[in-house]
Amino acid sequence: MINASLFWDIYAKLYDTLNLLEPYQRLHQEVLQSLDLKGGERILDAGCGTGNFEKLLQNKGLNNIKVEALDFSQAMLKRAKRKNGNHSFNRI
């Protein structure tokens, strides 16, 4: 049986393909709308994966929001940091 850490590290290589799926895109949009962010807020993204939500915030021009992003997988965090330089990504 594969251990959890190894599974997520392998999955990190494929994770961003989720961005191609409409339900995944819709989920992020719904979360963003429900938060009703105006700027200056602080949010916690526990289980941030490869930082797709953080990238969405940047694409929407919400760069003044402080995001603390956490994940279990070092490989996921590595990709998140590469994709989003201005947020704090840490291992749980």
C-alpha positions, -999 to +999 in steps of 0.1 A: +000+000+000+012+035-009+017+059+020-003+091+022+027+114+017+039+096-014+003+095-029-001+133-026+034+140-039+026+119-070-009+135-073+007+169-073+021+163-108-015+159-121-034+182-097-035+212-120-055+193-146-085+200-123-084+236-135-097+223-169-129+209-153-159+232-152-172+219-118-138+227-102-138+262-117-173+267-106-165+256-070-137+281-068-159+309-081-186+300-056-162+300-027-148+333-038-183+348-041-193+335-007-163+351+009-172+385-005-136+397-002-131+435-005-094+437+003-073+437+034-088+405+047-068+376+060-078+341+050-066+306+057-065+280+029-060+247+047-053+220+021-043+245-006-029+219-030-010+236-057-023+271-049-051+272-075-074+294-052-045+318-045-039+321-083-076+328-087-073+356-062-044+371-082-063+368-115-092+387-099-069+415-088-073+406-051-036+409-044-040+428-011-055+398+007-032+381+031-034+343+025-019+317+048-019+285+028-012+251+043-009+216+028+004+182+038+023+175+006+057+191+001+053+186-037+020+204-037+035+233-018+065+235-041+042+239-071+020+264-052+051+286-044+062+284-080+028+295-092+021+322-065+052+340-052+034+365-029+016+342-004+028+321+025+027+284+018+036+261+047+035+224+054+010+211+080 
